[in-house]
Amino acid sequence: MIIWHKNRLCLLGLGLLLLYGCIPAQGVDTQEIKDTGTSVEEKCLEKGLAYYKNGNLDSAILLFAECLKLNPNNQQARKLFEEALKMKGGEEKGIKKNPFEEETQPLKQPFTEKPPSMNIKADTLAPLIAKQKSSLEKTKKELSSHPKEGLKEIELPIGNGTPTEQEKVINEKEAMDFNFARDMYNKGLFDAAAAELKTMLDKYPNSILKEKMLYLLTNSLIKAKKYPEAMDTAKRLVDINGEFANDGVFLLAQAYEESGNLKQAQVEYLKSASYGNTNGMTNVPKNVRKFLDETPPYPTPGNELIIKSHLSAGNAYKNDGEYERSLSEYYRVITNYPKAGAAAEAYFRIGEVYQNAYRIRDFQKAYDAYQKIVKQYPLSPWAKKSKKQADYLWKNYLR
């Protein structure tokens, strides 16, 4: 009972920090939400309510907190914020509840309550604040290392003169929703991103962003470990046979591999490595093409995807105990793309196989592979690991 009260106190304390701005809400960037007849406050409440109904309490709490930062007098947001925190506490204790018994159930009482006053000691909240700051720094670092996936303001493709619906191609609401889903994905809220993207695909079935939606949705489902759904969306992406078709094959292989189906993953990775040129969108106006080219995510460049496919196929073979076939895939990378950064990783994987695979173990070949990295790719992130392994083999087996 004492432990439960401590957990509830921490949750409520974290909720107040989110509410009053001590910890920035990660669920939404208000500058990314444009006012298109719906205010930012209403948009945050609408999105938060959707996540609340679906049981995604983490995202709901963040959005209700953001809404209250914009308008502390929004009693509906305050009530939902407090209820979501209580339910989150119930989940921590092992009690699972459905936020809504019916989809359209009205709230029974007017929202007149004031937030409860709580005496929270600073030493109780310090670990929570430190943990949250660490998480934020990690997120910023990850985003800065992937500039293409970072958020970018979407500019609508508009022709000369007075814009028409045909010239706009995509309405502002659609662009806003896509920005929001991408924001959720980049901040690690993969379930929330997937839910938003599914809604978008139903709402805009003929959107020019459909491939980007499916690509982002498949990645979100894989990261959320929802592999059967990820396989279905990857197949839809392949069936379009557009610019993301090869990425769809690779993501299908990745979903198979992470779900434990190594045999099928091997087949799909090899398909991805040998996939032909995909069809782009035909008869696309220049302004639309520019819009697509400037809106992340982007298709993976051909050679880069081929290299990734061979490496991943090699890993799948290695994990399945098919060491000769794994070596064959790694040597393909080294032979065909010796100047690529991935060649260093291929050499390292070869060293691992010869060092650890009992049936074909050969410490000299493993040592030679590690030495190749040290000499030919000294600036590679694999060089330090390789030198350590090479020194270990020399000291213990080859000297």
Residue pairs with C-beta under 8 A, 6 or more apart in sequence:
4 93
7 89
7 92
7 93
8 89
9 118
9 120
9 124
10 124
10 125
10 128
11 85
11 88
11 89
11 92
12 85
12 89
12 118
12 120
13 118
13 120
13 124
13 125
13 128
14 23
14 125
14 128
14 132
15 61
15 65
15 81
15 82
15 85
16 22
16 115
16 118
16 120
17 23
17 125
17 128
17 129
17 132
18 25
18 61
18 62
18 65
19 65
19 68
19 69
19 81
19 115
20 69
21 69
22 129
23 129
23 132
23 133
24 136
25 62
25 63
25 65
25 66
25 69
26 62
26 136
26 139
26 187
26 188
26 189
27 59
27 62
27 63
27 66
27 184
27 187
27 189
27 192
28 44
28 47
28 62
28 63
28 66
28 180
28 183
29 151
29 183
30 40
30 44
30 66
30 70
32 151
32 153
32 176
32 179
32 180
32 183
33 40
33 43
33 44
33 176
33 179
33 180
34 172
34 176
36 172
36 173
36 176
38 46
40 70
41 67
41 70
41 71
41 74
43 176
44 63
44 64
44 66
44 67
44 70
44 77
45 63
45 64
45 67
45 74
45 76
45 77
45 80
47 63
47 180
47 196
48 59
48 60
48 61
48 62
48 63
48 64
48 67
48 77
48 80
49 60
49 80
50 195
51 57
51 59
51 60
51 63
51 192
51 195
52 60
52 64
52 80
52 84
52 99
52 100
53 99
53 100
53 103
54 195
55 98
55 99
56 191
56 192
56 195
57 84
57 87
57 88
57 91
57 99
58 88
58 189
59 184
59 189
59 191
59 192
60 80
60 84
61 81
61 84
61 85
61 88
64 77
64 78
64 80
64 81
64 84
65 81
67 74
67 77
67 81
68 74
68 77
68 78
68 81
71 77
75 110
75 111
75 112
75 113
76 107
76 111
78 111
78 113
78 115
79 107
79 111
79 113
82 115
82 116
83 99
84 99
87 97
87 99
90 96
90 97
139 187
139 188
143 149
143 150
143 186
144 150
148 296
148 297
148 298
149 186
149 296
149 297
150 186
150 296
151 179
151 182
151 183
151 186
152 294
152 295
152 296
153 179
154 175
154 178
154 179
154 291
154 295
155 291
155 294
156 168
156 169
156 170
156 172
156 175
156 291
157 167
157 168
157 169
157 170
157 285
157 287
157 288
157 290
157 291
158 167
158 168
158 287
159 167
159 285
159 287
167 287
169 208
169 285
169 287
169 288
169 291
170 207
170 208
170 209
170 291
174 200
174 203
174 204
174 207
174 209
177 196
177 199
177 200
177 203
178 200
178 209
178 212
178 213
178 295
180 196
181 193
181 196
181 197
181 200
181 213
181 216
182 193
182 216
182 296
182 297
184 190
184 192
184 193
184 196
185 193
185 216
185 219
185 220
190 220
190 221
190 223
190 224
191 220
191 224
193 216
193 217
193 220
194 217
194 220
194 221
194 224
194 226
194 229
197 213
197 216
197 217
197 220
198 217
200 207
200 213
201 210
201 213
201 214
201 217
204 210
207 213
208 281
208 288
208 291
208 292
209 292
209 295
210 240
211 237
211 240
211 242
211 243
211 244
212 244
212 292
212 295
212 296
212 297
214 233
214 236
214 237
214 240
214 244
214 248
215 237
215 244
215 247
215 248
215 251
215 297
216 297
217 233
218 230
218 233
218 234
218 237
218 248
218 251
218 255
219 251
221 227
221 229
221 230
221 233
221 255
222 230
222 251
222 254
222 255
222 258
225 258
227 255
227 256
227 258
227 259
228 259
230 251
230 255
231 252
231 255
231 256
234 248
234 249
234 251
234 252
234 255
235 248
235 252
236 248
237 244
237 245
237 247
237 248
237 251
238 245
238 248
238 249
238 252
240 248
241 278
241 279
242 278
242 279
242 280
242 281
243 278
243 279
243 280
243 281
243 299
244 278
244 299
245 275
245 278
245 279
246 272
246 275
246 278
246 299
246 300
246 302
246 305
247 299
247 300
247 305
249 268
249 271
249 272
249 275
250 268
250 269
250 272
250 300
250 305
250 308
250 309
250 312
252 268
253 264
253 265
253 266
253 267
253 268
253 269
253 271
253 272
253 309
253 312
253 313
253 316
254 265
254 312
256 262
256 264
256 265
256 268
257 265
257 269
257 312
257 316
262 316
262 319
262 320
263 320
265 312
265 316
266 313
266 316
266 317
266 320
269 309
269 310
269 312
269 313
269 316
270 309
270 313
272 305
272 306
272 309
273 306
273 309
273 310
273 313
277 302
278 299
281 289
281 292
284 292
300 308
303 337
303 340
307 333
307 337
307 340
307 342
308 342
310 329
310 330
310 332
310 333
310 346
311 329
311 330
311 333
311 342
311 345
311 346
311 349
313 329
314 325
314 326
314 327
314 328
314 329
314 330
314 333
314 346
314 349
315 326
315 349
316 326
317 323
317 325
317 326
317 329
318 326
318 349
318 352
318 353
318 357
323 353
323 357
323 359
323 360
324 360
326 349
326 353
327 350
327 353
330 346
330 347
330 349
330 350
330 353
331 346
331 350
333 340
333 342
333 343
333 346
334 343
334 346
334 347
337 343
341 377
341 380
343 377
344 373
344 376
344 377
344 380
344 381
344 382
344 383
344 386
345 382
347 369
347 370
347 372
347 373
347 377
347 382
347 386
348 369
348 370
348 373
348 382
348 385
348 386
350 365
350 366
350 369
351 366
351 367
351 369
351 370
351 373
351 386
351 389
352 366
353 360
353 366
354 360
354 361
354 362
354 363
354 365
354 366
354 369
355 361
355 363
355 366
355 389
355 393
363 393
363 397
363 398
364 398
366 389
366 393
367 390
367 393
367 394
367 398
370 386
370 387
370 389
370 390
370 393
371 386
371 390
373 380
373 382
373 383
373 386
374 383
374 386
374 387
374 390
377 383
